[in-house]
């Protein structure tokens, strides 16, 4: 049906493109994209995050002993993380450590790196403020929250598994002037959309996360196989970016999730999300063919 329109985001488009009941026949463009050697397939690949496009998603695997394949695998992962210095440092270091482990490992790596906190809030938050609680937000954030999941599986069953899980962390310090800090980066949703259109949202996101006391980090663990079956977890550690000095971390309340952050600031975030959604609705109405 072509009688309606809505604002989407890459992961929603990916779900649509992968649905066997839907076919993307045409991409309608405007502005600078009406010129140039771009075809429908080029835009579809970019939105899906395939090579040659705006890559925010990566999912692949490689053996640590096949050198050429491993180098390609690592380079592609770093390209996906090029806009995220924290995770590029952490994931790159972890991959290098795994590469040096004795024996052969198959490493499976999944990255979702949108570098756009506002998009996650606008597109994932429930409609009712009563649902803005940590215990109910996990499902709604699952498709929009940035993440890294890496599993190094040994070919030799006697060797341990190595796991890395990248998450966005908040330091637990409340933000009493959250709205003012957001406005230091985006005055309103128009500024946010403009940053997305010119592919600078990742820079603004870095500034915004610093103002909101949030950083990308990771959890690393080792699973030791037991003779009676199953595994025992060892070396469960948190990996922080190297520029976080001990004196800075000492002042943190702890490491909290994005859901915890939203729960703590639910009223301010609810009002912010409602305003941005309203602006998006107005913009979509203006751009709708029936308008």
Secondary structure as UniProt FT lines:
FT   HELIX           10..18
FT   TURN            20..21
FT   HELIX           31..34
FT   HELIX           40..48
FT   TURN            51..52
FT   STRAND          57..63
FT   TURN            64..65
FT   HELIX           67..80
FT   TURN            81..83
FT   HELIX           85..99
FT   STRAND          105..112
FT   HELIX           117..124
FT   HELIX           129..131
FT   HELIX           134..141
FT   TURN            142..144
FT   STRAND          147..154
FT   TURN            157..158
FT   STRAND          161..170
FT   TURN            176..177
FT   HELIX           178..185
FT   HELIX           189..197
FT   TURN            198..199
FT   HELIX           201..211
FT   TURN            212..213
FT   STRAND          214..225
FT   TURN            227..228
FT   STRAND          231..239
FT   TURN            242..243
FT   HELIX           246..249
FT   TURN            250..251
FT   HELIX           258..264
FT   HELIX           266..287
FT   TURN            289..290
//
